[in-house]
């Protein structure tokens, strides 16, 4: 029998408002993969709520990494999300140098901003530091704002063409990653995920748009893609699985009247993720 796969998830943990670790842990577990959290910060709520409490976990991250080194933990995948400081970027680089094996799939979800603006919890210093992670990762899942930040470009006005996305994907892959997945691109009544791989034709995965923006959708997307690829799906298959799952879960969340900052009500559909 095949040994159970294991993914380390480096992200923050919010007590309320599903995102980051509180989304990734159930999703990755439902896909039959062991999820090992490495918290970057502990928050009372996600950052969409005013006045949230946050505890920076940089020192504790160092202790996690040291102990995992001591006990010899091995990972089939690493999924990295929100990082609170340049120091944490240095810790992630150390982590990957220690734990990344030739077969380990590393996915970076570069949580920095959206719609041309940085999130309140992010900073220009962290955005600049994110670029230093690119030589260490295999797959990157930026939205357009994050992709332009990684490339050092100005955020454009209006829509972007497929040709321009291919140019941007080529530029980012030249810095190390094998694959860039540009996520959540609006095209009329659809959301497109544009997959650019080295030495392959780009692939577009589109689904019907079923509502406005919601907190935590990128975290669910990254978790499904990470677990799917670790379990043997192609990137295209994993992206399709993530897009369809989110479409169904978001439609249900809208029916429930759940506020956008509360995240996605995905729990009733988790059983559909296992394969």
Number of C-alpha atoms within 10 A of each C-alpha: 3 4 5 10 16 23 26 20 25 23 26 26 27 22 13 15 24 24 27 28 29 20 25 27 19 18 27 27 19 21 19 17 23 19 25 17 19 20 21 26 20 18 18 16 21 26 19 15 13 8 9 12 13 16 12 17 17 19 12 14 20 17 12 15 18 12 12 14 14 9 8 9 12 17 20 24 26 28 26 27 24 25 27 22 20 16 13 21 20 14 16 20 17 13 18 16 11 12 21 18 14 7 10 19 20 24 27 25 22 24 27 27 20 13 11 16 11 17 14 10 15 16 16 12 11 20 22 14 19 22 17 15 18 22 15 18 23 18 27 27 27 25 23 21 21 26 24 17 22 22 15 12 11 10 15 11 7 5 9 13 8 12 10 10 19 18 12 20 26 19 13 23 20 13 16 16 23 20 23 28 25 23 24 22 16 15 14 9 11 14 19 20 24 24 25 25 20 14 8 9 9 18 14 15 17 19 17 15 18 17 13 8 13 17 20 22 22 24 25 29 24 29 32 26 27 30 31 25 19 23 19 10 15 13 20 18 15 22 27 20 18 21 26 15 19 23 17 14 21 25 15 18 20 16 9 10 8 15 13 18 19 19 22 25 19 19 12 9 15 16 11 11 18 13 9
